[in-house]
Amino acid sequence: MPVGSDVDRGFVGIVTADLHLPTASSLKDKRKPLAGLKAALARATGGSVGEVGDHDILRRSQISLAVVAVSASEAMRLCDVAERVIFNGAFEVVSVHRHVASVQELLPDGPEVI
């Protein structure tokens, strides 16, 4: 793919958080605040959010958010927003990790043609 094409533009930001929900006494108690957090993250960033780990562990959860932006600085800003939303949630944050990468870095050989 030639440099400067539309495919090598854009950046992806990923935020993953490990959460502890100390007051959850059932999986239903766990899912209610997580649903609120996922909705708040999607509203605040326009990103896609999912629970990606610890589904069946009562007081733990791992969520990930992915955002797409035209610049690395915008992807970082959206990750900052996501972290603020996560830290303002109704649970303890065990850890948060983020990664921002260019589309070219993620697809060095160009997109797969389907």
C-alpha positions in Angstrom: 0.0 0.0 0.0 1.6 3.3 -1.0 2.5 5.8 1.8 0.0 8.6 2.0 -3.0 6.4 1.1 -6.2 6.5 3.2 -5.3 3.1 4.7 -2.2 4.4 6.5 -4.1 7.2 8.2 -5.7 7.0 11.6 -5.0 5.7 15.0 -6.5 3.2 17.4 -6.5 3.7 21.1 -7.2 0.8 23.5 -7.8 1.0 27.2 -8.1 -2.1 29.4 -9.1 -1.9 33.0 -9.2 -4.6 35.7 -11.9 -3.8 38.2 -12.9 -4.9 41.7 -16.5 -4.6 42.7 -16.3 -5.2 46.5 -20.1 -4.8 47.2 -21.3 -7.2 44.5 -23.2 -10.1 46.2 -24.3 -11.7 42.9 -23.4 -11.7 39.2 -26.5 -9.5 38.7 -25.1 -7.0 41.2 -21.9 -7.0 39.2 -23.5 -6.5 35.8 -25.6 -3.4 36.7 -22.7 -1.0 37.5 -20.7 -2.5 34.6 -23.6 -1.7 32.2 -23.6 1.8 33.5 -19.8 2.1 33.0 -19.9 0.7 29.5 -22.7 3.1 28.5 -20.8 6.1 30.1 -17.6 5.2 28.3 -19.4 4.8 24.9 -21.1 8.2 25.4 -17.9 10.0 26.5 -15.6 8.6 23.8 -17.7 7.3 21.0 -15.8 4.1 21.3 -16.7 0.4 21.5 -16.7 -1.2 25.0 -16.9 -4.8 26.1 -16.4 -6.9 29.1 -13.4 -9.1 28.0 -12.5 -11.0 31.1 -13.5 -12.3 34.5 -17.1 -12.8 33.4 -17.9 -15.4 36.0 -15.8 -14.1 38.9 -18.2 -12.4 41.3 -16.3 -9.3 42.3 -13.9 -8.9 39.4 -14.2 -7.7 35.8 -12.0 -6.7 32.9 -13.3 -4.3 30.4 -11.7 -2.9 27.2 -12.5 0.1 25.1 -11.4 0.8 21.5 -11.5 4.3 19.9 -10.5 5.4 16.4 -9.1 8.9 15.7 -7.5 10.8 12.9 -4.4 11.6 15.0 -2.4 10.1 17.8 -3.0 13.0 20.0 -6.8 12.7 19.6 -6.6 9.0 20.3 -4.6 9.8 23.5 -7.2 12.4 24.5 -10.0 9.9 24.1 -8.0 7.4 26.2 -7.6 10.1 28.9 -11.3 10.7 28.9 -11.9 6.9 29.2 -9.6 6.7 32.2 -11.3 9.6 33.9 -14.7 7.8 33.5 -13.3 4.5 34.7 -11.7 6.1 37.8 -15.0 7.9 38.7 -17.0 4.6 38.6 -18.5 2.7 41.5 -15.7 0.2 41.9 -12.0 -0.1 42.7 -9.6 0.1 39.8 -7.0 -2.6 40.1 -5.1 -1.6 37.0 -5.5 0.3 33.7 -3.4 -0.2 30.6 -3.5 1.7 27.3 -2.0 1.5 23.9 -2.2 3.8 20.9 -1.1 2.5 17.5 -1.3 3.8 13.9 -3.4 1.8 11.5 -0.2 1.3 9.5 1.4 -0.2 12.6 -1.5 -2.6 13.1 -1.8 -3.5 9.4 1.8 -3.2 8.0 0.9 -5.2 4.9 -2.3 -3.2 4.3 -5.8 -4.3 4.8 -7.0 -7.8 4.0 -9.2 -7.8 0.9 -12.2 -9.9 1.6 
